Amino acid sequence: MSIIVEGISKVYDQQKALNNISFSIDKGEIVGFLGPNGAGKSTMMKILTTYLKASDGQAYVNGHDINTNPLDVQTSVGYLPEHNPLYLEMYVKEYLQFNASIHNINKERVQEVIDMTGLQPEAHKRISQLSKGYRQRVGLANALLHDPEVLILDEPTTGLDPNQLMDIRKLIRHVGKEKTVLLSTHIMQEVEAICDRVIIINKGEIVADKSLKELKSNQEQVIEVEFDYRVEDVALKNLNHVKSVNNIKDLLYEITFSVEKDMRPDVFDFAHDNGLKILKLNQKNASLESLFRELTIV
């Protein structure tokens, strides 16, 4: 096991942020750590990286005890915090070389992580000149710099545009083949695109721990579609496997299908046969979204 958490609790004054949390993660797993704001996600991640001390319980990262061997834990973990701390006055390459010198890493590795994270066009700019998305890439490059066995990423895709998003997803999937990745996000599509497993936390307690494969079995499927003209609900209900149709607003519809098969081609054929144009077409994982809502509702 790359990460083992046993009965971790964290109390701030009279407020319990984490209550007897336990889970384990194997090497090569990419695990999504989900929960509403204030659920305890960042607190758990900070404890695993030794930035915070737990009030009770124990945890091991790559076999190193977070309480007795914090330096060994820090050496084997790459951490991207939610609020990415950067030296804004430094140049990108200069910043990464500075951190490489702390880890006693050669300069070739700096160029490797620049290439991996797509920072080549911005490498000679000051960090203060970068967009939020590129600053996030700098933080990810820094987390990868010492080639850690475990990556802990707190909201890693914050501020990325759609193209950058796809690149970072691909990168995380690639490094996840050999490393353990624990990442938090509020975006369900990110979990579907990146993760093998989901841990949902609410009010400091784990309320679900399931593989994506388990979540997708016997799942309902939601297609969000926007046409260029109004469509009667009854017409959409004639599509195969339709469970419900919801006109969200104006020309935007949410169609729930009781089948795992991708139904977007059927919706496309419906539009074509009825002389309609599709302005928007998205597929959602109804099981994951509905499970999250059910387990984290106040």
ZIZI-V767411 format. One record per backbone hydrogen bond with DSSP energy under -1.0 kcal/mol. CO is the residue of the C=O (numbers start at 1). NH is the residue of the N-H. Records with the same first field share a line. If there is no record, write none. Layout:
BEGIN
CO = NH / NH
END
This chain:
BEGIN
2 = 62
3 = 25
4 = 60
5 = 23
6 = 58
8 = 21
9 = 55 / 56
10 = 17 / 18
12 = 15
15 = 12
18 = 10
21 = 8
23 = 5
25 = 2 / 3
26 = 29
29 = 181
30 = 196 / 197
31 = 183
32 = 199
34 = 201
36 = 39
39 = 204
40 = 44
41 = 45
42 = 46
43 = 47
44 = 48
45 = 49
46 = 51 / 52
47 = 50
56 = 9
58 = 6
59 = 66
60 = 4
61 = 64
64 = 61
65 = 69
69 = 73
70 = 74
71 = 75
72 = 76
76 = 150
78 = 152
80 = 154
86 = 88
87 = 90
88 = 128
90 = 127
91 = 95
92 = 96
93 = 97
94 = 98
95 = 99
96 = 100
97 = 101
98 = 102
99 = 103
100 = 105
107 = 111
108 = 112
109 = 113
110 = 114
111 = 115
112 = 116
113 = 117
114 = 119
119 = 122 / 123
122 = 125
123 = 93
125 = 92
126 = 129
127 = 130
131 = 135
132 = 136
133 = 137
134 = 138
135 = 139
136 = 140
137 = 141
138 = 142
139 = 143
140 = 144
144 = 147
149 = 180
150 = 78
151 = 182
152 = 80
153 = 184
155 = 158
157 = 160
161 = 165
162 = 166
163 = 167
164 = 168
165 = 169
166 = 170
167 = 171
168 = 172
169 = 173
170 = 174
171 = 175
172 = 176
174 = 177
175 = 178 / 179
180 = 151
181 = 31
182 = 153
183 = 33
184 = 155
187 = 191
188 = 192
189 = 193
190 = 194
191 = 195
196 = 212
197 = 32
198 = 210
199 = 34
200 = 207 / 208
202 = 205
204 = 19
205 = 202
208 = 200
210 = 198
211 = 215
212 = 216
213 = 217
216 = 219
221 = 257
222 = 284
223 = 255
224 = 282
225 = 253
226 = 279 / 280
232 = 236
233 = 237
236 = 239
239 = 242
241 = 258
244 = 256
246 = 248 / 254
249 = 252
251 = 227
252 = 248 / 249
253 = 225
254 = 246
255 = 223
256 = 243 / 244
257 = 221
263 = 267
264 = 268
265 = 269
266 = 270
267 = 271
268 = 272
269 = 273
270 = 274
271 = 276
272 = 275
277 = 228
280 = 226
282 = 224
284 = 222 / 286
285 = 289
286 = 290
287 = 291
288 = 292
289 = 293
290 = 294
291 = 295
292 = 296
END
